[in-house]
Amino acid sequence: MTQFENAKKPFGSPRLWTEPFDVALKTAIRRQGLTLERLRSHLARRGVQVGLSSLSNWQNGHSRPEAAASLRAVRALEDILTLPPGSLLRLLAATDADSRSRQARRAAIADVAPVAELLDAVPGSRARDLELVCVQHKVTVDACRRATSLWTRSTVRALRDGVSRYVARYYGNPSCVPARVRLRQLGNCRLGRCVPHPTAPALVYELVFDHVLQAGETWIFESHLVDPTAGVSTEFAHGFRYPAEQYLLEVRFHQNAQPAVCYSFAQWDLDDERHPTGELTLSAHNTVHLVASGVSSGVLGIKWEWP
């Protein structure tokens, strides 16, 4: 299928130790013919407990093992998958070095992006004063194939005392007219400043909490964005300014606007190529979704093609 032509292909064993960690892990699992459930059982017999979602995210590049317990799991995986000791760990270390380089490039790109210009216009918007516990996005595609509605539910944790707002970003389709985008707070927050870009399809806006948070305190809030100028849409993607413990993206299609095919994708950073991570099957409710945990940076999204 054409949308997977640029996906990472299986490779022979000599290249296994030069590929990214997620590609090497997925290839090794396939060669052993193991399901993730069987792999988890093998780990459990070695006294290593790993969730199915973590294994899935590791092999699809949505997240990487970083904690000490996760690194012990990687060592066990090398044994289970009959890989040379330390082979996956070396790839993981190489990925860490590449990630630092990508982060520097991503910061440079963000400095010239329209969204970055808007963030500079909102004092304090670049402060790293909270972390994302959970983010849920629900995108609704209407009968005219336009992704006009974005519902968001977020759970954040304050990293210092005195945190009282979250600065959200929206980058629409080329047809988007930021001044016509409608914003509405749904719970536990109110709409603060909204700054549309004068020439690009972008805006940033504040969601001000009903409560001033102290360090370590969490807060849940909801908002809704409607873009009547979205035009025909073929994807939705979210770039992570903050690490997120869990991310859920659901796309709901009108019954008269069902796509021919959908797939999820990931990017390590804004200048990285897209890596398709799996074809998504439309449910009986005309929805598709992706779930990821332990996301530190990069971009995750869903793309679809119209018949």
C-alpha positions as CSV (number, residue, x, y, z in Angstrom):
1,M,0.0,0.0,0.0
2,T,1.4,3.4,-1.0
3,Q,1.2,5.0,2.5
4,F,3.7,2.4,3.8
5,E,6.3,2.7,1.1
6,N,8.5,4.9,3.3
7,A,8.1,2.7,6.4
8,K,11.2,1.0,7.8
9,K,11.7,-2.3,6.1
10,P,12.9,-5.6,7.6
11,F,16.7,-6.0,7.3
12,G,19.3,-8.8,7.5
13,S,21.1,-9.6,10.7
14,P,24.3,-7.8,9.8
15,R,22.5,-4.5,9.9
16,L,20.5,-5.3,13.1
17,W,23.1,-3.6,15.3
18,T,23.2,-0.3,13.3
19,E,19.4,0.3,13.1
20,P,17.5,2.4,15.7
21,F,16.5,0.6,18.9
22,D,12.8,0.3,18.0
23,V,13.4,-1.2,14.6
24,A,15.9,-3.7,15.9
25,L,13.5,-4.8,18.7
26,K,10.6,-5.2,16.4
27,T,12.6,-7.2,13.9
28,A,14.0,-9.5,16.6
29,I,10.5,-10.2,17.9
30,R,9.2,-11.0,14.5
31,R,12.1,-13.4,13.8
32,Q,11.3,-15.3,16.9
33,G,7.6,-15.4,16.0
34,L,6.5,-14.1,19.4
35,T,3.4,-12.2,20.2
36,L,3.8,-9.4,22.7
37,E,1.7,-11.4,25.2
38,R,4.1,-14.4,24.9
39,L,7.1,-12.1,25.2
40,R,5.6,-10.6,28.4
41,S,5.1,-14.2,29.7
42,H,8.8,-15.0,29.0
43,L,9.8,-11.8,30.9
44,A,7.6,-12.6,33.8
45,R,9.2,-16.1,34.2
46,R,12.5,-14.2,34.6
47,G,11.0,-12.0,37.3
48,V,10.7,-9.0,35.0
49,Q,7.2,-7.3,34.9
50,V,6.5,-5.2,31.7
51,G,3.1,-4.1,30.5
52,L,1.9,-4.9,27.0
53,S,1.5,-1.2,26.2
54,S,5.2,-0.5,27.1
55,L,6.4,-3.3,24.9
56,S,4.2,-2.0,22.0
57,N,5.5,1.5,22.5
58,W,9.1,0.4,22.6
59,Q,8.9,-1.5,19.3
60,N,6.9,1.2,17.6
61,G,9.1,4.1,18.6
62,H,6.5,5.9,20.7
63,S,8.7,5.7,23.8
64,R,12.0,4.2,25.0
65,P,13.0,2.2,28.1
66,E,14.8,4.6,30.4
67,A,14.1,3.7,34.0
68,A,16.4,1.1,35.7
69,A,13.6,-1.5,35.7
70,S,13.1,-1.0,32.0
71,L,16.8,-1.4,31.3
72,R,16.7,-4.7,33.2
73,A,13.9,-5.7,30.9
74,V,16.0,-4.9,27.8
75,R,18.8,-7.2,29.1
76,A,16.2,-9.9,29.5
77,L,14.8,-9.3,26.0
78,E,18.3,-9.8,24.6
79,D,18.4,-13.2,26.2
80,I,14.8,-14.2,25.2
81,L,15.3,-13.0,21.6
82,T,18.8,-14.8,21.4
83,L,20.6,-11.5,20.7
84,P,24.2,-10.8,21.6
85,P,24.5,-9.4,25.2
86,G,24.4,-5.7,25.2
87,S,23.3,-5.3,21.6
88,L,20.0,-3.6,22.3
89,L,21.5,-1.6,25.1
90,R,24.1,-0.2,22.7
91,L,21.4,0.8,20.3
92,L,19.5,2.5,23.1
93,A,22.6,4.5,24.1
94,A,23.1,5.6,20.5
95,T,19.5,6.7,20.3
96,D,20.1,8.8,23.4
97,A,23.0,10.6,21.8
98,D,20.9,11.1,18.6
99,S,18.0,12.4,20.7
100,R,20.2,15.1,22.3
101,S,21.2,16.2,18.8
102,R,17.6,16.2,17.6
103,Q,16.5,18.3,20.6
104,A,19.0,21.0,19.7
105,R,17.8,21.0,16.0
106,R,14.2,21.0,17.1
107,A,14.8,24.1,19.3
108,A,16.4,25.8,16.4
109,I,13.5,25.0,14.1
110,A,10.9,26.1,16.8
111,D,12.6,29.5,17.1
112,V,11.7,30.4,13.5
113,A,8.3,28.7,13.4
114,P,5.0,30.8,13.5
115,V,4.0,29.0,16.7
116,A,7.3,30.0,18.3
117,E,6.6,33.7,17.4
118,L,3.3,33.5,19.1
119,L,4.7,31.9,22.2
120,D,7.2,34.8,22.4
121,A,4.2,37.1,22.5
122,V,2.8,35.4,25.6
123,P,5.0,36.2,28.6
124,G,6.2,33.1,30.5
125,S,4.8,30.7,27.9
126,R,8.1,28.9,27.6
127,A,8.5,28.2,31.4
128,R,8.9,24.5,32.2
129,D,6.7,24.7,35.2
130,L,4.4,21.6,34.7
131,E,4.4,18.1,33.2
132,L,1.7,16.2,31.4
133,V,0.3,13.2,33.2
134,C,-2.3,12.5,30.5
135,V,-3.5,14.2,27.3
136,Q,-6.6,13.1,25.4
137,H,-7.5,14.5,22.0
138,K,-10.7,13.7,20.1
139,V,-10.9,15.0,16.6
140,T,-14.2,15.0,14.8
141,V,-14.3,14.9,11.0
142,D,-17.6,16.2,9.5
143,A,-19.6,15.1,6.5
144,C,-17.5,17.5,4.3
145,R,-14.3,15.7,5.3
146,R,-13.2,18.6,7.5
147,A,-11.5,18.1,10.9
148,T,-13.4,21.0,12.4
149,S,-13.7,19.9,16.1
150,L,-10.9,19.3,18.6
151,W,-11.9,18.3,22.2
152,T,-9.0,18.1,24.7
153,R,-8.8,16.7,28.2
154,S,-5.5,17.2,30.0
155,T,-4.1,16.2,33.4
156,V,-1.0,18.2,34.4
157,R,1.3,18.2,37.4
158,A,2.9,21.3,38.7
159,L,6.7,21.3,39.0
160,R,6.8,24.4,41.2
161,D,4.5,26.4,43.4
162,G,2.2,29.0,41.8
163,V,1.3,27.4,38.5
164,S,-2.1,28.5,37.3
165,R,-2.3,28.1,33.5
166,Y,-1.5,26.1,30.5
167,V,-0.5,27.6,27.1
168,A,-2.0,25.6,24.2
169,R,-1.0,25.7,20.5
170,Y,-3.0,25.1,17.4
171,Y,-1.5,24.8,13.9
172,G,-4.3,24.3,11.3
173,N,-4.5,23.3,7.7
174,P,-3.2,25.9,5.1
175,S,-6.8,27.1,4.7
176,C,-7.2,27.9,8.4
177,V,-8.1,31.5,9.3
178,P,-6.9,31.8,13.0
179,A,-9.2,34.8,13.7
180,R,-12.2,32.6,12.9
181,V,-11.3,29.7,15.2
182,R,-13.7,29.4,18.2
183,L,-12.4,28.4,21.6
184,R,-14.4,27.3,24.6
185,Q,-13.4,26.1,28.1
186,L,-15.4,23.1,29.2
187,G,-14.3,22.5,32.8
188,N,-11.9,23.5,35.6
189,C,-10.4,26.4,33.5
190,R,-11.3,29.6,31.8
191,L,-10.0,31.1,28.5
192,G,-7.2,33.6,28.9
193,R,-5.3,35.4,26.2
194,C,-5.6,34.2,22.6
195,V,-3.0,35.3,20.0
196,P,-3.7,34.4,16.4
197,H,-0.8,34.6,13.9
198,P,-1.3,37.4,11.3
199,T,-0.2,35.3,8.3
200,A,0.2,31.7,9.2
201,P,-2.6,29.2,10.2
202,A,-1.6,29.2,13.8
203,L,-2.6,30.5,17.2
204,V,-1.8,30.0,20.9
205,Y,-4.1,30.5,23.8
206,E,-4.1,30.3,27.6
207,L,-6.3,28.0,29.7
208,V,-6.3,29.5,33.2
209,F,-7.0,27.1,36.0
210,D,-9.6,27.7,38.7
211,H,-7.0,26.9,41.3
212,V,-3.4,27.9,41.8
213,L,-1.3,24.7,42.0
214,Q,1.5,23.9,44.4
215,A,4.5,21.8,43.5
216,G,3.4,18.2,42.9
217,E,-0.3,19.0,42.7
218,T,-2.3,17.8,39.7
219,W,-5.1,19.4,37.8
220,I,-7.6,18.2,35.2
221,F,-9.2,20.6,32.6
222,E,-11.1,20.4,29.3
223,S,-11.4,22.6,26.3
224,H,-13.0,22.6,22.9
225,L,-11.7,24.2,19.6
226,V,-13.8,24.6,16.5
227,D,-12.1,25.5,13.2
228,P,-14.8,26.3,10.5
229,T,-12.0,27.1,8.0
230,A,-10.2,23.7,8.3
231,G,-10.9,22.6,4.8
232,V,-10.6,19.0,3.7
233,S,-8.4,17.2,6.2
234,T,-6.1,14.2,5.9
235,E,-4.3,14.0,9.3
236,F,-4.0,15.2,12.9
237,A,-0.7,15.4,14.7
238,H,0.5,16.5,18.1
239,G,3.9,17.8,18.9
240,F,5.1,17.4,22.5
241,R,6.5,20.5,24.2
242,Y,6.4,18.6,27.6
243,P,6.9,14.9,28.3
244,A,3.6,13.0,28.7
245,E,3.0,9.9,30.8
246,Q,0.1,8.9,28.5
247,Y,-1.3,10.2,25.3
248,L,-4.6,9.2,23.6
249,L,-5.7,10.4,20.1
250,E,-9.1,9.5,18.7
251,V,-10.4,10.5,15.3
252,R,-14.1,10.2,14.8
253,F,-15.4,10.3,11.2
254,H,-18.9,11.2,10.0
255,Q,-20.8,8.2,8.7
256,N,-20.9,9.9,5.3
257,A,-17.2,10.6,5.2
258,Q,-15.3,7.3,5.9
259,P,-11.7,7.1,4.9
260,A,-10.3,4.4,2.6
261,V,-7.3,3.7,5.0
262,C,-5.9,5.1,8.2
263,Y,-2.5,4.7,9.9
264,S,-0.6,6.1,12.8
265,F,2.8,7.7,12.5
266,A,5.7,9.1,14.6
267,Q,8.5,11.6,14.2
268,W,11.4,12.0,16.5
269,D,11.4,15.8,15.8
270,L,10.0,18.3,13.4
271,D,12.7,17.7,10.7
272,D,12.6,13.9,11.0
273,E,10.9,11.9,8.3
274,R,7.5,10.3,9.2
275,H,7.6,6.7,10.3
276,P,4.3,4.8,9.9
277,T,3.8,2.7,13.0
278,G,0.7,0.7,12.1
279,E,-2.5,0.6,10.0
280,L,-5.6,1.4,12.0
281,T,-9.0,-0.3,11.4
282,L,-12.1,1.8,11.5
283,S,-14.4,0.7,14.3
284,A,-18.1,0.1,14.1
285,H,-18.4,3.7,15.5
286,N,-16.4,5.1,12.7
287,T,-13.4,5.9,14.9
288,V,-9.7,5.1,15.0
289,H,-7.2,5.8,17.8
290,L,-3.7,5.5,19.1
291,V,-2.4,5.2,22.6
292,A,1.2,5.9,23.7
293,S,2.9,6.1,27.1
294,G,6.2,7.6,28.3
295,V,6.4,10.1,25.4
296,S,9.4,12.4,26.0
297,S,9.3,14.5,22.8
298,G,8.6,14.4,19.1
299,V,5.3,14.1,17.1
300,L,2.6,11.5,17.1
301,G,-0.4,11.5,14.7
302,I,-2.9,9.7,12.6
303,K,-3.2,10.1,8.8
304,W,-6.0,9.0,6.6
305,E,-6.7,8.8,2.8
306,W,-10.0,9.5,1.2
307,P,-11.5,7.1,-1.4
